[in-house]
């Protein structure tokens, strides 16, 4: 279980990735498409083409971590219905629901917009 605060920024990859990718392959995707390294408070979510496996890449301040999950039944929701290459922004709560196997209802925002202080 990953314990994340509400201030976390979750970026769901909008295209399927090879499920065999590890630290370097996933980091290469993040750096290549976003042009930067993961920072504390950021999580990058990836799924394979069949949506049987999800991986979350995060920086915990001392190193990269990968959290991987395979559902016992069924598959994860499709994240790449939108424009290819544009990551989908999720909240920490939406990430938790996603990893539990909940279905995403299109692009309907499930959470209120972020408040700027």
CORCORJO-V270388 format. One record per run of one state. SS is the DSSP state (A for helix, B for strand, O for the rest). FROM is the first residue (numbers start at 1). LEN is the number of residues. If there is no record, write none. Layout:
BEGIN
ss = <SS | SS>
from = <FROM | FROM>
len = <LEN | LEN>
END
This chain:
BEGIN
ss = <O | B | O | A | O | B | O | B | O | B | O | B | O | A | O>
from = <1 | 9 | 13 | 23 | 35 | 42 | 48 | 53 | 60 | 64 | 71 | 88 | 91 | 92 | 100>
len = <8 | 4 | 10 | 12 | 7 | 6 | 5 | 7 | 4 | 7 | 17 | 3 | 1 | 8 | 18>
END
